[in-house]
Amino acid sequence: MSLLSKIFRILITLVLVGVALWMGRGAWDNYMESAWTRDGRIKADVINITADVAGTVTEVLVHDNQLVQKGDILFVVDKDRYENALAHASAQLAAMQVEKGRRSSEASRRAGLDNAIVSAESRETAEFAVGTASAQYQAAVTARNLAQLNLERTVVRAPVTGYVTNLNVFVGDFAAVGAAKLALINRDSYYAVGYFEETKLPLLKLNDAVELRLMSGDTLVKGHIESIAHGITDRDAPTGRELLADVNPTFNWVRLAQRVPVRIHIDEVPKGLELVSGTTCSVVIPAAQSRLRQSQQSQQAPQTQK
């Protein structure tokens, strides 16, 4: 083998090694230092729908995963019981109204009689009776209003426009107060959360444009940074029984960067795309990558001058 052939092979090897190093450095910058993460989630506001009054469910007017409009009826709790309660409260109110009128007439009549016929104590007693009857009347008004409110609450309506999820109520079920019967995902509340490593936080700025790529089809969704979390749980220092820090006595030399939630407002959703809360997405911040390149160039410039 000639010397020229050996030199050529060595040069080819050096070129290949150089290209590999250059590509490796680019991959390192892209995956380790650039402002992007594959750890993103699509989220939305989830409302737990409960009954405000207890009773047997008589009607269920929705099905699972259905889109409902704000104000639509979801299910109905036994109305007969609360209609009877309202009728009883209304009757009590009418009785208190009659009693209040009787006591007022009696007090007015005694006040108009001569002192020789009616004593001052009798007048005071009549006035006190009017006050008691008035208070009882106001209590009856409150009870009637509460009965009316309970009757209205037997019809459970959608508080927002959204999607029925995890429907767990059927005709004949007993609805307890505060027990969730279904979840309603607010259709207008979808947002994204990117969990960025703490080393990349200096590159992020509020209102930076964001590109979201969903794992389902690699669809591009545009948004911007809405806020950055100001705290996460410190797993190495939980609170002890005496409310003192229970610091882990061991220390790992390999320290992984903590991930901090970054909330992203979704500005534009492609037509026909249905977002699903909990799905995965990749989050890219183009402006932050530009800042990173500028920072690297500014660091290389002094070295070049030297």
C-alpha positions as CSV (number, residue, x, y, z in Angstrom):
1,M,0.0,0.0,0.0
2,S,1.4,3.4,-1.0
3,L,2.0,6.2,1.4
4,L,-0.5,8.4,-0.5
5,S,-3.2,5.8,0.0
6,K,-2.5,5.7,3.7
7,I,-2.6,9.4,4.0
8,F,-5.9,9.5,2.1
9,R,-7.5,6.9,4.4
10,I,-6.3,8.8,7.5
11,L,-7.8,12.1,6.1
12,I,-11.1,10.3,5.3
13,T,-11.2,9.0,8.9
14,L,-10.4,12.4,10.4
15,V,-13.2,14.0,8.3
16,L,-15.7,11.4,9.3
17,V,-14.7,11.8,13.0
18,G,-15.0,15.6,12.6
19,V,-18.4,15.3,11.0
20,A,-19.6,12.9,13.7
21,L,-18.3,15.3,16.4
22,W,-20.0,18.3,14.7
23,M,-23.3,16.4,14.4
24,G,-23.0,15.2,18.0
25,R,-22.5,18.7,19.2
26,G,-25.5,19.9,17.3
27,A,-27.6,17.0,18.7
28,W,-26.4,17.9,22.2
29,D,-27.3,21.5,21.8
30,N,-30.7,20.6,20.4
31,Y,-31.7,18.0,23.0
32,M,-29.9,19.3,26.1
33,E,-29.7,23.1,25.9
34,S,-32.5,24.2,23.5
35,A,-35.7,25.5,25.0
36,W,-38.0,22.7,24.2
37,T,-39.5,19.6,25.9
38,R,-41.4,16.5,25.0
39,D,-42.9,16.5,28.5
40,G,-46.0,18.6,27.7
41,R,-49.7,18.0,28.5
42,I,-52.9,19.4,27.1
43,K,-55.2,20.3,30.0
44,A,-58.6,21.9,30.6
45,D,-60.8,23.0,33.5
46,V,-62.8,20.0,34.8
47,I,-66.0,20.8,36.8
48,N,-67.4,18.1,39.1
49,I,-71.2,18.2,38.8
50,T,-73.0,17.3,42.1
51,A,-76.6,17.6,43.3
52,D,-77.3,20.5,45.6
53,V,-80.3,18.6,47.1
54,A,-80.6,15.0,48.1
55,G,-83.1,12.6,46.5
56,T,-83.8,10.0,43.9
57,V,-82.7,10.7,40.3
58,T,-85.8,10.6,38.1
59,E,-84.4,11.8,34.8
60,V,-81.0,11.7,33.1
61,L,-81.0,13.8,29.9
62,V,-77.3,13.4,28.7
63,H,-75.0,10.6,27.7
64,D,-71.3,10.1,28.2
65,N,-69.0,12.3,26.0
66,Q,-71.9,14.5,24.9
67,L,-71.3,18.2,24.1
68,V,-73.8,20.3,26.2
69,Q,-74.5,24.0,26.2
70,K,-74.5,26.2,29.2
71,G,-77.9,25.9,30.9
72,D,-78.8,22.5,29.4
73,I,-80.4,20.1,31.9
74,L,-78.1,17.2,32.9
75,F,-80.3,15.3,35.3
76,V,-83.3,15.8,37.6
77,V,-83.6,14.9,41.3
78,D,-87.1,13.9,42.7
79,K,-89.2,17.1,42.4
80,D,-92.3,15.8,44.1
81,R,-90.7,15.9,47.6
82,Y,-89.5,19.5,47.1
83,E,-92.8,20.6,45.6
84,N,-94.6,19.4,48.7
85,A,-92.0,21.1,50.9
86,L,-92.6,24.4,49.0
87,A,-96.4,24.0,49.4
88,H,-95.9,23.4,53.2
89,A,-93.7,26.5,53.5
90,S,-96.2,28.6,51.5
91,A,-99.0,27.5,53.9
92,Q,-96.8,28.3,56.9
93,L,-96.1,31.7,55.4
94,A,-99.9,32.4,54.9
95,A,-100.6,31.4,58.5
96,M,-97.9,33.7,59.8
97,Q,-99.2,36.5,57.6
98,V,-102.7,36.1,59.2
99,E,-101.2,36.0,62.7
100,K,-99.2,39.1,62.0
101,G,-102.3,41.0,60.8
102,R,-104.3,39.8,63.8
103,R,-101.6,41.0,66.3
104,S,-101.2,44.3,64.5
105,S,-105.0,44.9,64.6
106,E,-105.1,44.0,68.3
107,A,-102.3,46.3,69.1
108,S,-103.9,49.2,67.2
109,R,-107.2,48.6,68.9
110,R,-105.7,48.7,72.4
111,A,-103.7,51.7,71.6
112,G,-106.9,53.6,70.7
113,L,-108.7,52.7,74.0
114,D,-108.8,54.9,77.1
115,N,-106.3,54.2,79.9
116,A,-109.2,53.4,82.2
117,I,-110.2,50.5,80.0
118,V,-106.7,49.1,78.9
119,S,-103.7,49.3,81.1
120,A,-100.2,50.3,79.9
121,E,-99.0,46.8,80.5
122,S,-101.7,45.4,78.2
123,R,-100.6,47.8,75.4
124,E,-96.9,46.8,75.8
125,T,-97.9,43.1,75.7
126,A,-99.8,43.7,72.4
127,E,-96.8,45.6,70.9
128,F,-94.5,42.8,71.9
129,A,-96.8,40.3,70.3
130,V,-96.7,42.3,67.1
131,G,-92.9,42.1,67.1
132,T,-92.9,38.4,67.7
133,A,-95.4,37.8,64.9
134,S,-93.4,40.0,62.5
135,A,-90.2,37.9,63.3
136,Q,-92.1,34.7,62.7
137,Y,-93.5,36.0,59.5
138,Q,-89.9,36.9,58.3
139,A,-88.8,33.4,59.2
140,A,-91.6,31.9,57.2
141,V,-90.7,34.1,54.2
142,T,-87.1,32.8,54.5
143,A,-88.3,29.2,54.8
144,R,-90.5,29.6,51.7
145,N,-87.6,31.1,49.7
146,L,-85.4,28.3,50.7
147,A,-88.0,25.7,49.7
148,Q,-88.3,27.5,46.3
149,L,-84.6,27.4,45.9
150,N,-84.4,23.7,46.7
151,L,-87.1,23.0,44.2
152,E,-85.2,24.9,41.5
153,R,-82.0,23.0,42.4
154,T,-83.7,19.6,41.8
155,V,-82.9,20.4,38.1
156,V,-79.1,20.2,37.6
157,R,-77.9,22.3,34.7
158,A,-74.6,22.6,32.9
159,P,-72.7,25.6,34.4
160,V,-70.6,26.0,31.2
161,T,-70.5,24.7,27.6
162,G,-68.5,21.5,27.6
163,Y,-68.2,17.8,27.3
164,V,-69.8,15.3,29.7
165,T,-67.2,12.9,31.0
166,N,-67.3,9.9,33.4
167,L,-71.1,9.9,33.6
168,N,-71.9,8.0,36.8
169,V,-75.6,8.7,37.3
170,F,-78.7,6.7,36.3
171,V,-82.4,6.8,36.8
172,G,-83.1,5.4,40.3
173,D,-79.8,6.4,41.8
174,F,-79.8,8.3,45.1
175,A,-78.1,11.7,44.7
176,A,-76.4,12.7,47.9
177,V,-75.5,16.4,48.4
178,G,-71.9,17.0,47.3
179,A,-71.4,13.6,45.7
180,A,-70.0,14.0,42.2
181,K,-72.1,12.3,39.5
182,L,-70.3,13.4,36.4
183,A,-67.4,15.6,35.2
184,L,-67.9,18.5,32.7
185,I,-64.8,19.6,30.7
186,N,-65.1,23.3,29.9
187,R,-64.8,23.5,26.1
188,D,-63.3,27.0,26.2
189,S,-60.7,26.3,28.8
190,Y,-58.1,24.2,27.0
191,Y,-54.4,25.1,27.7
192,A,-51.1,23.4,27.7
193,V,-48.4,22.8,30.4
194,G,-44.8,22.3,29.5
195,Y,-42.6,20.8,32.2
196,F,-39.2,22.5,31.5
197,E,-35.9,21.7,33.2
198,E,-34.8,24.4,35.6
199,T,-31.6,24.9,33.5
200,K,-33.8,26.2,30.6
201,L,-35.9,28.6,32.6
202,P,-33.6,31.6,32.0
203,L,-34.4,31.3,28.3
204,L,-38.1,31.6,28.8
205,K,-40.0,34.9,28.8
206,L,-43.7,35.7,29.3
207,N,-45.7,36.0,26.1
208,D,-43.1,34.1,24.0
209,A,-44.6,32.4,21.0
210,V,-45.0,28.6,21.5
211,E,-45.3,25.8,19.0
212,L,-47.1,22.7,20.3
213,R,-46.9,19.4,18.4
214,L,-49.4,16.8,19.5
215,M,-48.3,13.2,19.7
216,S,-51.5,12.2,17.9
217,G,-50.6,13.1,14.3
218,D,-47.8,15.6,15.0
219,T,-50.3,18.4,14.6
220,L,-49.0,22.0,15.1
221,V,-50.9,24.2,17.6
222,K,-49.8,27.8,18.3
223,G,-49.8,29.5,21.6
224,H,-47.8,31.7,24.0
225,I,-46.3,31.5,27.5
226,E,-49.0,32.7,30.0
227,S,-47.2,32.1,33.2
228,I,-44.3,30.2,34.9
229,A,-44.7,28.4,38.2
230,H,-43.0,29.9,41.2
231,G,-42.6,26.8,43.2
232,I,-42.5,23.0,43.2
233,T,-42.3,20.4,46.0
234,D,-38.9,19.8,47.6
235,R,-38.9,16.0,47.9
236,D,-35.6,16.0,49.8
237,A,-36.9,18.1,52.7
238,P,-40.4,17.1,53.8
239,T,-41.9,18.3,57.1
240,G,-41.3,16.1,60.1
241,R,-43.6,15.4,63.0
242,E,-42.4,18.5,64.9
243,L,-43.0,20.6,61.8
244,L,-39.2,20.7,61.2
245,A,-37.5,19.9,57.9
246,D,-36.8,16.2,57.6
247,V,-33.7,16.5,55.3
248,N,-32.5,13.4,53.5
249,P,-29.1,12.5,54.9
250,T,-27.8,10.9,51.7
251,F,-26.7,13.0,48.7
252,N,-26.5,11.7,45.1
253,W,-23.6,13.0,43.1
254,V,-25.7,12.8,39.9
255,R,-28.3,15.6,40.3
256,L,-31.2,15.7,37.8
257,A,-32.6,19.0,36.9
258,Q,-36.0,19.6,38.4
259,R,-38.9,20.2,36.0
260,V,-41.0,23.4,36.5
261,P,-44.5,23.8,35.0
262,V,-44.9,26.5,32.4
263,R,-48.6,27.3,31.5
264,I,-49.2,28.0,27.8
265,H,-52.3,29.7,26.4
266,I,-53.5,28.2,23.2
267,D,-54.0,30.9,20.6
268,E,-54.9,28.9,17.5
269,V,-56.2,25.4,17.0
270,P,-56.3,23.9,13.5
271,K,-59.7,23.5,12.0
272,G,-61.2,20.1,12.7
273,L,-58.8,19.3,15.6
274,E,-60.4,18.1,18.8
275,L,-58.2,18.7,21.8
276,V,-58.2,16.0,24.5
277,S,-57.3,16.9,28.1
278,G,-54.4,14.8,29.4
279,T,-52.8,14.0,26.0
280,T,-49.1,14.5,25.3
281,C,-47.4,17.2,23.2
282,S,-43.9,18.6,22.5
283,V,-43.4,22.2,23.4
284,V,-41.0,24.4,21.4
285,I,-40.1,28.1,22.2
286,P,-38.5,29.5,18.9
287,A,-37.7,32.9,20.5
288,A,-35.8,31.2,23.4
289,Q,-33.8,29.2,20.9
290,S,-32.8,32.4,19.1
291,R,-31.7,33.8,22.5
292,L,-29.6,30.7,23.1
293,R,-27.8,31.1,19.7
294,Q,-27.1,34.7,20.4
295,S,-25.7,33.9,23.8
296,Q,-23.5,31.2,22.3
297,Q,-22.2,33.6,19.6
298,S,-21.5,36.3,22.2
299,Q,-19.5,33.8,24.2
300,Q,-17.5,32.6,21.2
301,A,-16.7,36.2,20.0
302,P,-14.2,37.0,22.8
303,Q,-12.5,33.7,22.4
304,T,-12.1,34.4,18.6
305,Q,-10.5,37.8,19.4
306,K,-8.0,36.2,21.8
